[in-house]
């Protein structure tokens, strides 16, 4: 089970054994900082760093972290979709409704995580519930049908 919460500059994901930070275009895992395209593996976590997004395979979950608001590359579309959870970076200038909807269509996530600290005015109506401090994700809690929207405070 992964616990996800926001930090001042991004997101922190952790389980009982490891901790990973998502900050802008950087992935920080222990002593390793990843900010270049390629495939990486450490502490049982597989990371595929693309041009606009990162695929993180961890605890039987496929997470996509979107850090750039350009269209995904054909590699990212093919390799990162469908995913269990999509996380939109706080560092995106803003989340327009069209970019948000296109990205969800491309990656087909079951769960969508956005920080309340991001520029989300256009998509605020997608999030029906109040912001929560953290969320726990596991392959058993991912919705089988439909899509869950979670706003992290």
C-alpha positions, 0 to 999 in steps of 0.5 A: 500500500502506498501513501501519497501526500503533498509537500511544499513543492510536490508529492511524497509517496511511501510504503513501509520500505521506501520513500519517493518524492515527485518535485517538478520534473525530478523524481527523488528516490533515496540518494538517486535523483532522476530527471533524464529520459530512461529506465531506472530501478531501485528499491523494488520501484521501476521508473520509466522517465519520458519527455512529458511524464514518468511511469512508476511501477510500484506495489503492483500499481502503475502510476503516471506522473505528468510534469509537462503540459505538452502532448504525450509522445507516442512512446508514452501513450503506448507504454504508460496507458492504461494506468491505475493512477495519474498524478498531475505535477504542482509545477504545471503552469495551469491545468486547462480543462482541455489538457486535463481531459485529453490527458485522462483520455490518453492514459485512462487512469482509475484514480486522478490525484491533483494538489490543491496547491496547483492552478486548477481553477478550470478543472475544480468542478471535477473534484466533488469532495473536499481536499484530503491530507493524504490518500492510500493506494493499493491494487485493491482500492483502485476503482474497477469501473469509473474514475475517482478524483482526489484533491490533496491539500 
